[in-house]
Amino acid sequence: MNTTRTSCLRGSASSTGTYLAALTWLFTLFNSVRVLAYLPTLLAIYANGDGSQHSLLTWVTWVGANGTMAAWLYEHNGRRLNRAIAVNACNSLMCLATSILIIVYRL
């Protein structure tokens, strides 16, 4: 058994905690920015009055993917909210808003 490799993979509790804290904040940052990144698409659809250039199937799939991920995280987190759940729920709502706008302009 290679004990050097095993001990290197474990890392110290302090460095692991720092890594997880940084990863959590980076996840929150990038996924929060992602929520804002939907705005140009929403504005483009609204300004053009045309949703035909966007795939409704793709946006509805993203609604489901983000929504079910939020629900899955909620259930696996003892039915307590956290940042990951909130971010996935917000992403799902933005995808839903985009889907609705596409439908409105296709009618």
Phi and psi restraints in degrees (value plus and minus 20) as a CYANA .aco file:
   2 ASN   PHI    -115.5   -75.5
   2 ASN   PSI      75.7   115.7
   3 THR   PHI     -91.4   -51.4
   3 THR   PSI     -48.7    -8.7
   4 THR   PHI     -83.5   -43.5
   4 THR   PSI     -66.7   -26.7
   5 ARG   PHI     -84.7   -44.7
   5 ARG   PSI     -63.6   -23.6
   6 THR   PHI     -81.2   -41.2
   6 THR   PSI     -64.9   -24.9
   7 SER   PHI     -88.9   -48.9
   7 SER   PSI     -52.1   -12.1
   8 CYS   PHI     -88.6   -48.6
   8 CYS   PSI     -56.6   -16.6
   9 LEU   PHI     -89.7   -49.7
   9 LEU   PSI     -52.0   -12.0
  10 ARG   PHI     -89.7   -49.7
  10 ARG   PSI     -62.7   -22.7
  11 GLY   PHI      47.8    87.8
  11 GLY   PSI     151.0   191.0
  12 SER   PHI    -104.9   -64.9
  12 SER   PSI     138.7   178.7
  13 ALA   PHI     -81.5   -41.5
  13 ALA   PSI     -57.0   -17.0
  14 SER   PHI     -85.8   -45.8
  14 SER   PSI     -66.5   -26.5
  15 SER   PHI     -89.8   -49.8
  15 SER   PSI     -54.0   -14.0
  16 THR   PHI     -85.9   -45.9
  16 THR   PSI     -62.8   -22.8
  17 GLY   PHI     -83.9   -43.9
  17 GLY   PSI     -60.7   -20.7
  18 THR   PHI     -85.0   -45.0
  18 THR   PSI     -64.1   -24.1
  19 TYR   PHI     -79.4   -39.4
  19 TYR   PSI     -67.4   -27.4
  20 LEU   PHI     -85.7   -45.7
  20 LEU   PSI     -57.7   -17.7
  21 ALA   PHI     -84.4   -44.4
  21 ALA   PSI     -65.0   -25.0
  22 ALA   PHI     -84.1   -44.1
  22 ALA   PSI     -62.6   -22.6
  23 LEU   PHI     -82.2   -42.2
  23 LEU   PSI     -60.8   -20.8
  24 THR   PHI     -82.2   -42.2
  24 THR   PSI     -66.5   -26.5
  25 TRP   PHI     -87.2   -47.2
  25 TRP   PSI     -58.0   -18.0
  26 LEU   PHI     -85.8   -45.8
  26 LEU   PSI     -61.7   -21.7
  27 PHE   PHI     -77.6   -37.6
  27 PHE   PSI     -68.6   -28.6
  28 THR   PHI     -82.7   -42.7
  28 THR   PSI     -64.6   -24.6
  29 LEU   PHI     -80.7   -40.7
  29 LEU   PSI     -76.2   -36.2
  30 PHE   PHI     -85.9   -45.9
  30 PHE   PSI     -56.5   -16.5
  31 ASN   PHI     -97.1   -57.1
  31 ASN   PSI     -46.0    -6.0
  32 SER   PHI     -90.5   -50.5
  32 SER   PSI     -61.1   -21.1
  33 VAL   PHI     -82.7   -42.7
  33 VAL   PSI     -56.6   -16.6
  34 ARG   PHI     -80.8   -40.8
  34 ARG   PSI     -57.1   -17.1
  35 VAL   PHI     -79.7   -39.7
  35 VAL   PSI     -63.2   -23.2
  36 LEU   PHI     -89.9   -49.9
  36 LEU   PSI     -48.0    -8.0
  37 ALA   PHI     -87.7   -47.7
  37 ALA   PSI     -34.7     5.3
  38 TYR   PHI     -94.0   -54.0
  38 TYR   PSI     -43.9    -3.9
  39 LEU   PHI     -78.0   -38.0
  39 LEU   PSI     -63.9   -23.9
  40 PRO   PHI     -79.5   -39.5
  40 PRO   PSI     -57.0   -17.0
  41 THR   PHI     -87.0   -47.0
  41 THR   PSI     -64.8   -24.8
  42 LEU   PHI     -80.3   -40.3
  42 LEU   PSI     -64.7   -24.7
  43 LEU   PHI     -86.1   -46.1
  43 LEU   PSI     -57.8   -17.8
  44 ALA   PHI     -85.2   -45.2
  44 ALA   PSI     -63.2   -23.2
  45 ILE   PHI     -84.0   -44.0
  45 ILE   PSI     -64.3   -24.3
  46 TYR   PHI     -83.7   -43.7
  46 TYR   PSI     -67.2   -27.2
  47 ALA   PHI     -85.7   -45.7
  47 ALA   PSI     -59.5   -19.5
  48 ASN   PHI    -101.2   -61.2
  48 ASN   PSI     -40.6    -0.6
  49 GLY   PHI      43.1    83.1
  49 GLY   PSI       8.6    48.6
  50 ASP   PHI    -162.5  -122.5
  50 ASP   PSI      98.2   138.2
  51 GLY   PHI    -122.3   -82.3
  51 GLY   PSI     -15.0    25.0
  52 SER   PHI     -90.2   -50.2
  52 SER   PSI     -41.2    -1.2
  53 GLN   PHI    -101.9   -61.9
  53 GLN   PSI     -21.4    18.6
  54 HIS   PHI    -136.5   -96.5
  54 HIS   PSI     120.3   160.3
  55 SER   PHI    -100.7   -60.7
  55 SER   PSI      92.6   132.6
  56 LEU   PHI     -83.2   -43.2
  56 LEU   PSI     -59.2   -19.2
  57 LEU   PHI     -78.9   -38.9
  57 LEU   PSI     -62.8   -22.8
  58 THR   PHI     -82.5   -42.5
  58 THR   PSI     -68.2   -28.2
  59 TRP   PHI     -86.3   -46.3
  59 TRP   PSI     -58.2   -18.2
  60 VAL   PHI     -88.0   -48.0
  60 VAL   PSI     -56.6   -16.6
  61 THR   PHI     -82.2   -42.2
  61 THR   PSI     -61.2   -21.2
  62 TRP   PHI     -87.8   -47.8
  62 TRP   PSI     -53.1   -13.1
  63 VAL   PHI     -78.6   -38.6
  63 VAL   PSI     -70.9   -30.9
  64 GLY   PHI     -84.3   -44.3
  64 GLY   PSI     -62.1   -22.1
  65 ALA   PHI     -84.0   -44.0
  65 ALA   PSI     -67.6   -27.6
  66 ASN   PHI     -89.5   -49.5
  66 ASN   PSI     -59.6   -19.6
  67 GLY   PHI     -85.9   -45.9
  67 GLY   PSI     -64.7   -24.7
  68 THR   PHI     -91.2   -51.2
  68 THR   PSI     -50.8   -10.8
  69 MET   PHI     -85.6   -45.6
  69 MET   PSI     -61.7   -21.7
  70 ALA   PHI     -81.3   -41.3
  70 ALA   PSI     -64.0   -24.0
  71 ALA   PHI     -85.5   -45.5
  71 ALA   PSI     -62.3   -22.3
  72 TRP   PHI     -81.8   -41.8
  72 TRP   PSI     -66.7   -26.7
  73 LEU   PHI     -82.3   -42.3
  73 LEU   PSI     -60.1   -20.1
  74 TYR   PHI     -80.0   -40.0
  74 TYR   PSI     -66.9   -26.9
  75 GLU   PHI     -86.1   -46.1
  75 GLU   PSI     -60.1   -20.1
  76 HIS   PHI    -100.4   -60.4
  76 HIS   PSI     -24.0    16.0
  77 ASN   PHI    -128.1   -88.1
  77 ASN   PSI       5.6    45.6
  78 GLY   PHI      46.3    86.3
  78 GLY   PSI      12.2    52.2
  79 ARG   PHI      37.1    77.1
  79 ARG   PSI      17.9    57.9
  80 ARG   PHI    -138.9   -98.9
  80 ARG   PSI     120.1   160.1
  81 LEU   PHI     -96.8   -56.8
  81 LEU   PSI     129.5   169.5
  82 ASN   PHI    -167.9  -127.9
  82 ASN   PSI    -198.4  -158.4
  83 ARG   PHI     -80.4   -40.4
  83 ARG   PSI     -62.8   -22.8
  84 ALA   PHI     -81.5   -41.5
  84 ALA   PSI     -60.8   -20.8
  85 ILE   PHI     -86.0   -46.0
  85 ILE   PSI     -66.2   -26.2
  86 ALA   PHI     -81.3   -41.3
  86 ALA   PSI     -62.8   -22.8
  87 VAL   PHI     -84.9   -44.9
  87 VAL   PSI     -64.5   -24.5
  88 ASN   PHI     -85.3   -45.3
  88 ASN   PSI     -57.9   -17.9
  89 ALA   PHI     -84.6   -44.6
  89 ALA   PSI     -63.1   -23.1
  90 CYS   PHI     -84.2   -44.2
  90 CYS   PSI     -61.5   -21.5
  91 ASN   PHI     -82.1   -42.1
  91 ASN   PSI     -60.0   -20.0
  92 SER   PHI     -82.8   -42.8
  92 SER   PSI     -62.1   -22.1
  93 LEU   PHI     -85.4   -45.4
  93 LEU   PSI     -58.7   -18.7
  94 MET   PHI     -88.1   -48.1
  94 MET   PSI     -57.7   -17.7
  95 CYS   PHI     -86.3   -46.3
  95 CYS   PSI     -57.4   -17.4
  96 LEU   PHI     -84.8   -44.8
  96 LEU   PSI     -63.1   -23.1
  97 ALA   PHI     -80.4   -40.4
  97 ALA   PSI     -62.4   -22.4
  98 THR   PHI     -84.9   -44.9
  98 THR   PSI     -62.6   -22.6
  99 SER   PHI     -80.8   -40.8
  99 SER   PSI     -64.3   -24.3
 100 ILE   PHI     -83.4   -43.4
 100 ILE   PSI     -62.9   -22.9
 101 LEU   PHI     -83.6   -43.6
 101 LEU   PSI     -60.6   -20.6
 102 ILE   PHI     -80.2   -40.2
 102 ILE   PSI     -66.0   -26.0
 103 ILE   PHI     -82.3   -42.3
 103 ILE   PSI     -66.0   -26.0
 104 VAL   PHI     -77.4   -37.4
 104 VAL   PSI     -63.6   -23.6
 105 TYR   PHI    -102.5   -62.5
 105 TYR   PSI     -28.9    11.1
 106 ARG   PHI    -109.6   -69.6
 106 ARG   PSI     -38.2     1.8
